[in-house]
Amino acid sequence: MEDTFQKIYEKYHQDIFQFLFYMVKNREQAEDLVQEVYIRVLKSYDRFEGRSSEKTWLFSIARHVAIDWFRKQKTVKQRILDKFDWDNQQVQDQSPLPEEIALQNEEVQRMYRSLDKCSIDQQTVIILRYIQGLSIAETADSLGWTESKVKTTQHRGIKTLKKLMENLMEKEGSQNEKIRV
């Protein structure tokens, strides 16, 4: 098992990390989530039946780890919001996050800001297909969807992303540039 785990780690670690980083947009959190993925892999590898590739199986686990993290963040955030007295104070932090500063290219920044406004399903499909380079079949296996649903979600996601990017460009006063997704 140790050799198998080592091979999986060496072969897919960077892909899993990148996927989770794109999802949570925080390096340290992505590293923590990668560890959670490998814990789940160790616990469940004996149940892996090989009906899909190891890569799609790992992305499926990574996706579920990210979803669990988002759910946990939502409840923590809601508890904080419930306790804060919004009538007496207003909190606003206009300073950019370190990850935003690192993304210097304007179009990349625009794409990430727009991608954040897409649905979670659209974000996941776009990241798996275009950033991680999975095929439609591999994406469908990772998500437990049909290929048709992946294609539809991808089409709608790209259409939404393009429209959001165009709207953002208009707001920024860059109407003359053309969007290429």
C-alpha positions in Angstrom: 0.0 0.0 0.0 2.9 2.4 0.8 4.3 2.0 -2.7 0.9 2.6 -4.3 0.3 5.6 -2.2 3.7 7.0 -3.0 3.0 6.6 -6.8 -0.4 8.3 -6.5 1.1 11.1 -4.5 4.0 11.7 -7.0 1.8 11.4 -10.0 -1.2 13.5 -8.9 -0.2 15.8 -6.0 0.3 18.9 -8.1 -3.0 18.5 -10.0 -4.9 17.9 -6.8 -3.2 20.9 -5.1 -3.9 23.2 -8.1 -7.6 22.1 -8.3 -8.1 22.8 -4.6 -6.2 26.1 -4.8 -8.4 27.3 -7.6 -11.5 26.3 -5.6 -10.5 27.9 -2.2 -8.1 30.6 -3.5 -5.8 30.3 -0.5 -2.5 28.4 -0.6 -2.4 27.3 3.1 -6.0 26.2 3.0 -5.5 24.3 -0.2 -2.5 22.5 1.4 -4.6 21.5 4.4 -7.3 20.2 2.1 -4.8 18.2 0.1 -3.9 16.5 3.3 -7.5 15.7 3.9 -7.8 14.2 0.4 -4.9 11.9 1.1 -6.3 10.9 4.5 -9.5 9.9 2.7 -7.5 8.1 0.0 -5.7 6.0 2.6 -9.0 5.2 4.4 -10.8 4.2 1.2 -8.2 2.9 -1.3 -9.2 -0.7 -0.6 -12.7 0.1 -1.8 -11.5 1.7 -5.0 -13.0 -0.6 -7.7 -11.2 0.9 -10.8 -14.4 1.8 -12.6 -12.7 5.1 -13.3 -9.1 6.2 -13.5 -7.3 7.0 -10.3 -7.1 10.6 -11.4 -10.9 11.0 -11.7 -11.3 9.2 -8.4 -8.9 11.6 -6.7 -10.6 14.6 -8.2 -13.9 13.3 -7.0 -12.5 13.0 -3.5 -10.9 16.5 -3.8 -14.2 17.9 -4.9 -16.1 16.5 -1.9 -13.4 17.7 0.4 -13.8 21.2 -1.0 -17.6 21.1 -0.7 -17.3 20.0 2.9 -14.9 22.9 3.6 -17.3 25.4 1.9 -20.2 24.1 4.0 -18.2 24.4 7.1 -17.1 28.0 6.2 -20.7 28.9 5.5 -21.8 27.9 8.9 -18.9 29.6 10.6 -19.5 32.8 8.6 -23.2 32.7 9.4 -22.5 32.3 13.2 -20.2 35.4 13.0 -22.8 37.4 11.0 -25.5 36.5 13.5 -23.5 37.8 16.4 -22.3 41.0 14.8 -24.5 44.1 15.4 -24.8 45.5 11.9 -26.9 48.5 13.1 -24.0 50.0 15.1 -21.0 49.2 13.0 -20.2 48.6 9.4 -17.1 46.5 8.5 -15.4 47.0 5.2 -12.0 45.9 4.2 -11.0 47.3 0.8 -7.4 46.0 0.9 -6.7 43.2 -1.6 -5.9 39.7 -0.5 -2.3 38.4 -1.1 -3.6 35.9 -3.7 -5.2 38.8 -5.6 -2.0 40.8 -5.5 -0.1 37.7 -6.9 -2.5 37.6 -9.9 -1.0 40.6 -11.7 -2.5 40.0 -15.2 -5.7 42.0 -15.5 -7.4 39.5 -17.7 -6.6 36.7 -15.4 -7.9 38.8 -12.4 -11.0 39.6 -14.3 -11.5 35.9 -15.2 -11.1 34.8 -11.5 -13.4 37.5 -10.3 -16.0 36.4 -12.9 -15.4 32.7 -12.2 -16.3 33.4 -8.5 -19.7 34.6 -9.6 -20.5 31.4 -11.6 -22.3 28.6 -9.9 -20.2 26.0 -8.0 -21.0 23.4 -10.6 -19.9 25.8 -13.4 -16.7 26.7 -11.5 -15.9 23.0 -10.9 -16.4 22.0 -14.6 -14.4 24.9 -15.9 -11.6 24.2 -13.5 -11.5 20.5 -14.2 -11.8 20.9 -18.0 -9.7 23.9 -18.7 -7.3 24.3 -15.9 -6.8 20.6 -15.0 -7.2 19.4 -18.6 -9.6 16.6 -17.9 -11.7 15.2 -20.8 -15.4 15.4 -20.7 -15.6 11.7 -19.8 -13.1 12.1 -17.0 -14.9 15.2 -15.7 -18.2 13.3 -15.8 -16.6 10.4 -13.8 -15.1 12.8 -11.2 -18.4 14.5 -10.6 -20.6 11.4 -10.9 -22.5 13.1 -13.8 -23.4 12.2 -17.3 -21.3 13.5 -20.1 -24.3 15.4 -21.3 -24.6 17.2 -18.0 -20.9 18.1 -18.1 -21.2 19.5 -21.7 -24.3 21.5 -20.8 -22.8 22.9 -17.6 -19.6 23.7 -19.4 -21.5 25.5 -22.2 -23.5 27.5 -19.7 -20.5 28.2 -17.5 -18.4 29.5 -20.4 -21.4 31.6 -21.6 -21.9 33.0 -18.1 -18.2 33.6 -17.6 -17.9 35.5 -20.8 -20.9 37.7 -20.0 -19.6 38.4 -16.5 -16.1 39.3 -17.9 -17.7 41.6 -20.5 -19.7 43.3 -17.8 -16.7 43.7 -15.6 -14.7 45.2 -18.5 -17.5 47.7 -19.2 -17.4 48.7 -15.5 -13.7 49.1 -15.8 -14.0 51.2 -18.9 -12.3 48.7 -21.3 -15.1 48.2 -23.8 -12.8 48.0 -26.8 -11.1 44.7 -25.7 -12.6 41.5 -26.9 -13.1 38.6 -24.5 -11.5 35.2 -25.4 -12.4 32.3 -23.2 
